[in-house]
Amino acid sequence: MGVLSIIGFLTIIIIVLLLISGRVTPIIALVLTPISGAFIAGFGLEEIGAFFDEGITDVVHVAIMFIFAILFFGIMQDVGLFDPLIRGMISISQGNVIAICIGSVVIAAIAQLDGSGASTFLITIPALLPLYKKLKMNPYLLLLLIGGSASIMNMLPWAGPLGRSASVLNMDVTELWRPLIPIQAIGLVLMIVLAIVLGYREKKRITKEYGSIAAAAAIEPDLQIGKETSESIKTEPAPPQSKKLWINVILTIAVIGTLVWGVIPAGLVFMIGVSLALPINYPKMQDQMDRIRYHAPNALMMATIILAAGTFLGVLTGTGMLNAIAEDIVTVIPAFIAPYVHLIIGFFGVPFDLLLSTDAYYFALMPVVEQIATGFGIDSLSTTYAMIVGNIVGTFISPFSPAVWLALGLAGLEMGRHIRYSLFWLWGLSLVLLVFSIIIGLIVV
């Protein structure tokens, strides 16, 4: 194995360990580590600067898209665009265990439209947990359904995984997303089927334990948290911007439609969307600035990580470390395994969520796997889709996801029990989606 590939391996391993340890932000790991590796490999400041320029150029459009997408959907949540749908689903499903499970999937999918797992849990858990408690439903079932649904919606181009993958491949994120739309649709249908199956199982458990659903609901009828939350959801007055609801609906459909159409870059689509959404809903300049300030931290955090990843990929690509790693590994991989390396990584995608952070999976593991697979004639997109589909369903069972800890805190639950309850079902779902991806030709075997 050559010196360059050894330095590249060590660089990636150190980045993964730093990301797993949680002792430094991804920005520090993705910037300082590859630069140090480049110095050790004998490259000078001028050369590293050139690698940086190339890497940043590759990801700057993704970073811009992230900033304005998060601002746009944040504004849409602020004005209550999704509230009528959420209130309606809760009202319809209340009292029926299976319907509540299906409603949980649908509500989570709607809430995840902004690409933020944290906001999804903040919207869904306070609204639905009282219903689960009142009917004595398992709260870990709530986390499974919300997490699985949100993970499938996390294939959206403004969510983290696709942005990271597009950065690695140096391609437009919307081009990467469009072939995944059928998989998202299939995934949501499968999540609804899973909700029905688990809802039926939960209904049997409650009936066996309490005699009937009504008897379970009758216990502790003065549960104030559940009563107040459900009542407030049903009787809460419409938000001040409700008169502009349909304008916001039309604007959101236009933004998503233009994004799918692909006639202009995704960053410009959301930039225009934000520029229209702010004056429509907040005529006063101070209110507009307040909304930007409120959502800016989330937008800037993701953008800075993307830009740091551009530095990491620029340095590893420019120095030739990735090519060296791929060439050396190709010589030692058994011939019968090599053509299926993308499927093997995809198969173990959900367990990887328990070992690697999202940044480590997409920024450290994916480039290496993609280079190895390319060496055996496997298309880069096929490798990328195998890794995305195989991994993304497990996003919200990962102990490295801050949003999961937020969800556990909101619901008062434990990480270990959440993983034990959800891992089997979500891993199974990811494997079924991998099979469908192969059937429709998204992943080439």
N, C-alpha and C positions, 0 to 999 in steps of 0.2 A: 504494500500500500504506500502511495507516494506521500511526501511531506505535506503537500497542499491539501490532500484529502484528509489527512490526520488532523491538521489544524482546523479544517472545515467541520469535521466530526466533533472535535472538542468544542468548537464555537457553538454549534447547535446544541450539544449536550448541556453546556453551561447555561445557554439561554433557557432551555427547557427546565433545568433545575431551578434557575432564578424565578421563572414564571410559576413553577409549582410551589416554591417556598413561600411566595407571597410577601417576601421581605422588601422587594423593590417594585416599582411600577413597571408595566410592560415597556414604557418609553425608555427607561434606563437600560433594561436588558437588551432591547432591540437596537439601541444606538451604541452604547459603549463596548459591548461584547464583540460585535463584528469588526468595529474599528480597531480594537486591541488585537484581534486575530489577524487583521490585514497588516498591522505593524509587525507582528511576529513573523508573518510570511514574507516580509521584506519590502512591502509597498510604502511609498512615501506619502506625505500630506497632500501633495498636488494630485497624485493618482487617486487617493481616497476621496478627494473633493470631486473629481470627475465621476467616480462611482456614485457618489451621493447625488449629483445632478441627474444622472441617468435614472436612479431609483426613484427620486422625488417626481420626476417628469412622468414616470409610469403610474403613479398613484394619486397625483394631485386632483384629477377629475373625480376620483372616488371620494376623496376627502371633502371636496366641495359639495358633492351630492349628499353625503352624510349630514353635513351641517344644516343644509336647507331642508332636507327631508324630515329631520328630527324637529326642526322649528315648525314646519308646516303641520305635521300631525299633532304636535304638541298644542298648537293653536286650535286645531279642530277638536281636540279633547277639551280644551278650556271652554270653548263655546257650546259644549254639550252636544256635539254632532252625533255621538254614539249613545247618549243617554236614553233616548226613546226606545232604541232597540234593546238595550240592556234591561230597562224597566219592563218592557213588554215581555221579554223572555222569562224574567223572574215571575211576573204576574201569571203567565200562562202555565208555567211548570210547577208552581207552588203546590205542595201536597202530594205530588206524584213522583215517586223515587226515580223511575226510569226517565220521566220527562225532565226532572232536575239534572240528571246526568247528561242527557242530550243538551239541555240548555247550558250547562257548564262548558261543554265543548264549543258551542256556537258563540257564547259570550266571550270566551277566551280568544277565539279566532278574531272576533271584531276588535277586542281590546288590543290585540297584538299588531294591529295595522300600523302603529307608529314604530314598530321594530324594537320597542323597549320592553324587556321582560319585567323590569321593576314596575313600570306603570301598569302592565297587565295584571300583576299580582295585587297592586294597590287598588285597582278597580274591581277585580273579581272576588278576591277573598273576603273583604269586609261585606260585600253584597250577598255572597252565597253561603258563607260559613254559618250564619245564624239558621238558615234553612236546613243545612246538614245536621246541626246540633239539635234542632227542634224535632227532626224525624229520626234522630239517633243514627244517622248515616256516618260511616267512617270518614273522618276528615282527610285521611291519607288518600282516599279515593278522589276527593276534590283536587288535591295537588297533582295526582296522576293525570286526571282529565284536563286540567288547566295547562299543566306542563307539556303534555303530549300535543294538545291543540296548538299552543303557542309555539312549540318547536317547529311544527309543520309550517305555520305562518312565518316562521323565522327564515324561510327561504326567500322572502321578499328582498329585492335588491338593496333596500336601504337598511336592512338588518345586518348584523355583524358578519356571519359566516360567508355570505356571498361577496360582501365587500372585500373581505380578506382574501378569498379565493381569486377574485378578479385582479387584486393587486399582485398575487403570485403569478397569474397567467398573463398579466399585462394586457387585459382586454376590457371592453366595456361591460359593466356589471349587468346592464339590462339585456345584453346579448346572451350573457351567461344564464340569466333568469328565465327567459322565455321558454326554453325547452323543459324547464322544471314545473311550469304551470300545470300540466296534466298530473304530475306526481303530487303536487299540492292538493289538487282536487281529489285524487284517489286517496291521499292520506287523510283528508278531512272526512271523507265517506267512511274510511276504515275506523277513524276515531269515533264516529257516531255509532258504528256497529259495535265497537268495543264498549262504548258507553251503555248501549242497550244490554250487552252481555253482562257487564259488571253491575249495571243497575238492577238487572233481574236477580243476580246473585246476592246483591245487597238487600233487595226486597225480601228474599227468602230468609236471609239471616235475621233481619229485623222482625219478620213475622214469627219466626221460630223462637226468638228471644222474648218478644213482648206480646205475642198473640196476634197483633195486627198493627198496621201502620198508624191507625187512629189511636190505638192504645199507647203506642210509643210517643206520638205527638202530644197526648194528654198529660204525660209525665212532665212535671215542672212547667205548667202552663204559664207561670209568671216569669219566664226567662226574659228578662228585660232587654238584654242585648239583641236577641233575635227579634223580639216584638218591635222594638223601636226601629231596628234597621229595616225590617220588611215594611213596616208602616210608612217610614219616611220615604222608602223607594216608591211606594204606590201613590202617596199623597203629596210628594215634594212638588212645589210649584215649578212651572217651566222656567228655565234660565232666562235672563234678560234678553239674550240673543235669539230666542226661539222664533221670533218673527223672521229671522234671516236663515232659518234652518234649511229651507230648500235651496237658497242661494249657496250655502255651504255644501250641500249635497251635490249640486250641479258642479261646483268648483272642484270638489274632490274627485268626482267621476271624470271630469275633464282632465285633471292632473294624471290620474292613473291611466286613463285611456291614451293620453299623449305619450306617457311612459312606455306603455305596451306597443304603441305604434312605432316609436323609435325615430320619429322624424327630426327631433332635436335632442341634444345631450341631456341625460337625466338631471345633471346639476342645474342646467338652465330651466328645465321643467319646474323643479321645486323652487328655484329662485323666483320665477314668475308667480308660482302659487303662493309663496309667502308674501310677495309684494302686493298681491290682490287680497289675500285673506286678512292682512292687518288692517287696511283702511275700511274694508267691508264690515268688520266686526268691532274695530276700535277706532272711531273717527279721530280721537284726540291723540296727538303725537306722544304725549307722556304715557298713555296706556299702551301704545304700540311698543315703546321702548321698554316698558315694564315686562311685557310678554317676552320680548327678545332676551332680556336679562334673566328672566325666570328659566327659560329653556336653554340658554347658552352653555351652562356647565356640561350638560349631557352631550350637546352637539360638539363642543370643543374637545371633550375627553375622547370621543371616538375618532374625531378628525386627527388629533395628535398621535393617537396610536397608529392610525393608517399611515401617517407621514413617517413615523418612526420605523414602521415596517418597510416603507419604501427605502429608507437608509439601509436596513438590514439586508433586503433583497438586492439592492444595488451593489453593495459591497461584496456579498457572497457570489453574485453573478459576475461582477466585474473582475474580481480576483481569480475567477475560474474555480473556486472551491466547490461549487455545486456540481459542475461538470466532472471534476476530479473524483468527487464522492461517488457519483453515478457510475463513472467508468470503472472504478475499482470494485464497487459492489456487484456490478454486472458480471464480473469475472468469477465471483464466488457463489452466486445464486444458482441453485440446481436448475437445469434446463426445463424440467417438467413443472416447476413452480413459477418461473419467470413470467409466462404469459398471463398469469392470474394474480399477479402481485396486487393489482388495484382492487380485485374482488376480495382478496384476503384481508387487506386493510379495511375495506368497506364492511366486511363481515364483523370485524372486531371494533367497528366504529363507536358503538355505544359504550362498551367497556373502556375504550380509550378515554371517554369522558370522565371516568373515575380516576384516571391516571394523569391526564394532561389538561391544561387549561385550553380554552378556545384559541388563544393566541399561539400557544405551543403547538397545537394540532395543525392549524392552518399555516402558520408562518415558519415553523421548524420542521414538522413531519411532511407536510404536503409537497414542498419543493423537492425534497429528496425522493419521495415516492414517484412524483411526476417525472423526474429525470431518469430514474431507474426504468420506469414503465416505457418511457419514450425510447430508451435504448433497446427495448425488445419489440418495438413497433406498435406499442399501444398508444392510441391517440390521447393527447393531453386532456382534452375535454372529457373523454370517457373515464380517465383516472380521477379527474376532479369531481365528476358527478357521482362516481362510486364512493368517494370519500365524504362528499356532502350528504348524500342520501343515507349512507351507512351510519353517519355520526350525528346528524342534526337532531334526530328524534330524542336523543339522550341529553340534549342541552341542559334541561332543567332538572336533572338528577345529579348533576356534577357538583361536587363540593367546591369546585373552583369558580362557580358562578355566583357572584354576589347577589343576584336576583333570587336565587334559591334560598339563601339565608334570610333574605327579607321575607319571602313567603313563609318560611318556617317560623319566623318571629311573629308574623301576623296571625298565623293559625295556631301558634303554641305547640308546634310539633318537633320531632327529633329527626336529624339528618339520617342516622342509621336506619331507622324504621321506614323512612321515606324511600331510601334506596332499596331496601328489601321488598317493600310493597310494590314499587313501580318498575324495577329493573327488568323483571321477566317479561312484562307486558310491552314495555317500550322497546326493548331489544327485539322482541318478536315482531313488533310493528315495523321496525327498521329493516328487518330481513325480508318481510313481505314486500316492502316498498322497493328494496333492491331487486327482487324478482320481477316486479312490475316494470322497473326501469330497464331491465334486460329485455323483457318481452316487447316493450314499445321502441326499443332500439336506442334508448338514451345512453345505456352502457353497453359497450361492445365486448363480447366474450372472445 
